C-alpha cells in the first residue's frame, strides 16, 4: 500500500510539473512579440514603429515585473502595451481584481480572455490564464465604437498568440 501511495505521489508531481512547464512555454520570452508593430499599424490604419521595450514595475511587493512595449506613430500617437506573466492563473486573477480598483469604474468586455474591461480612460485590461495585459491608445480622442473595436481587435490578436 505504501508503495502505491509513493507511486501516486510521483505521478501527480510529474503531471503538475508538466502542466506548469507547458503553461510557461506557451508565453514567449519577448512579450512585445505578442503584439507585432505590423498588426498595430494595420488595425489602427497608420504606420507605427517597432516597439520600444522597457521593464514595467511590479504592481505590488513580491509580484513579477512586466514588460512595457511603446509603439510610436509618425503622426504623434502612441500605443502602450504592458504585459505581465504571473506565477499562476489564480495569482493573475487576484492581481487583476486588485488593480481594477485603481482605474475608475470598469466596463466589462465579454468574449476576451478569461476576463476583460475598459477602464475610465478607455484603455483595455485583459487576463488570460496567468498573463495580464493592458493596451492604451494615446491620444484616443473621442471614444467611438470604431476605436473600441480596434482596441478589442488588438487585444484579440494578443490572446491568439498566448
C-alpha positions in Angstrom: 0.0 0.0 0.0 2.8 2.4 0.9 4.4 1.7 -2.5 1.2 2.5 -4.3 0.9 5.9 -2.4 4.5 6.7 -3.2 3.9 5.9 -6.9 0.8 8.0 -6.9 2.7 11.0 -5.4 5.4 10.7 -8.1 2.9 10.5 -10.9 0.9 13.5 -9.5 4.2 15.6 -9.2 5.2 14.7 -12.7 1.8 15.8 -14.1 1.7 19.1 -12.2 5.3 19.8 -13.3 4.4 19.2 -17.0 1.3 21.4 -16.8 3.3 24.3 -15.2 6.1 23.9 -17.8 3.7 23.8 -20.7 1.9 27.0 -19.4 5.3 28.8 -19.2 6.3 27.5 -22.7 3.2 29.0 -24.2 4.2 32.5 -23.2 7.0 34.0 -25.4 10.2 35.3 -23.7 9.7 38.6 -25.6 6.2 39.8 -24.6 6.3 42.6 -27.2 6.1 39.8 -29.8 2.5 39.2 -28.7 1.6 42.5 -30.5 3.6 43.0 -33.7 4.0 46.6 -35.0 2.6 45.4 -38.3 -0.6 44.4 -36.7 -0.8 47.7 -34.7 -0.3 49.6 -38.0 -2.9 47.6 -39.9 -5.5 47.7 -37.2 -5.2 51.4 -36.4 -4.7 52.4 -40.1 -1.4 54.3 -39.7 2.2 53.4 -39.5 3.7 52.6 -36.1 7.4 52.0 -35.4 8.5 48.7 -33.8 8.0 48.9 -30.0 10.4 50.5 -27.6 10.7 47.9 -24.9 11.4 48.5 -21.2 10.6 46.9 -17.8 7.3 47.6 -16.3 7.2 48.0 -12.5 5.9 45.4 -10.0 2.4 46.4 -9.1 2.8 45.2 -5.5 5.7 43.8 -3.5 6.6 40.1 -4.2 5.0 40.2 -7.7 6.7 39.9 -11.1 7.9 42.8 -13.1 6.3 43.1 -16.5 7.2 44.4 -20.0 6.3 47.8 -21.5 6.1 48.0 -25.3 5.6 51.5 -26.6 4.7 51.9 -30.3 5.0 55.4 -31.8 3.4 56.6 -35.0 4.7 59.3 -37.3 1.5 61.3 -36.5 2.4 61.5 -32.8 0.0 58.9 -31.4 1.3 56.2 -29.1 0.1 52.8 -28.3 1.2 51.4 -24.9 1.1 47.6 -24.4 2.0 46.4 -20.9 2.1 42.7 -20.1 2.8 40.6 -17.0 3.2 36.8 -16.6 2.2 35.8 -13.1 3.0 32.6 -11.3 -0.4 31.1 -11.8 -3.9 31.9 -13.2 -5.2 32.3 -9.6 -2.4 34.8 -8.8 -3.2 36.7 -12.0 -6.9 36.8 -11.3 -6.2 38.1 -7.8 -3.9 40.9 -9.1 -6.3 41.7 -11.9 -9.1 42.2 -9.4 -7.0 44.2 -7.0 -5.6 46.5 -9.8 -9.0 47.2 -11.3 -9.8 49.4 -8.3 -7.1 52.0 -9.4 -8.6 52.7 -12.9 -12.0 54.1 -12.3 -15.3 52.2 -12.9 -14.5 49.3 -15.2 -16.8 48.5 -18.1 -16.7 44.7 -18.6 -15.9 43.3 -22.0 -17.3 39.9 -22.9 -15.5 37.4 -25.0 -11.9 38.4 -24.4 -9.7 36.1 -22.5 -10.8 34.9 -19.1 -11.9 38.5 -18.1 -11.5 41.9 -19.6 -12.7 45.5 -19.1 -12.3 49.0 -20.4 -11.1 51.5 -17.7 -12.3 55.1 -17.3 -9.7 56.3 -19.8 -10.8 53.7 -22.4 -7.7 51.5 -22.1 -8.4 47.8 -22.1 -7.2 45.4 -19.4 -7.3 41.6 -20.2 -6.4 38.5 -18.3 -5.9 35.1 -20.0 -4.6 32.4 -17.7 -1.5 33.6 -15.9 -1.0 36.6 -18.3 -2.4 40.1 -17.7 -2.1 42.9 -20.2 -3.1 46.4 -20.9 -3.5 48.4 -24.1 -3.8 52.1 -24.2 -4.0 54.4 -27.2 -2.9 58.0 -26.6 -4.4 60.3 -27.6 -7.6 58.4 -28.0 -9.7 61.4 -28.9 -13.4 60.7 -28.9 -14.0 57.1 -27.9 -16.2 55.8 -30.7 -17.5 52.3 -31.4 -14.9 52.1 -34.2 -12.0 52.8 -31.9 -13.4 50.4 -29.3 -13.4 47.7 -32.0 -9.8 48.4 -33.0 -8.6 48.1 -29.4 -10.6 44.9 -28.9 -9.1 43.5 -32.2 -5.6 44.3 -30.9 -6.4 42.5 -27.6 -7.9 39.6 -29.5 -4.7 39.3 -31.5 -2.6 39.1 -28.3 -4.9 36.4 -26.9 -4.5 34.4 -30.1 -0.7 34.4 -29.5 -0.9 33.1 -26.0 
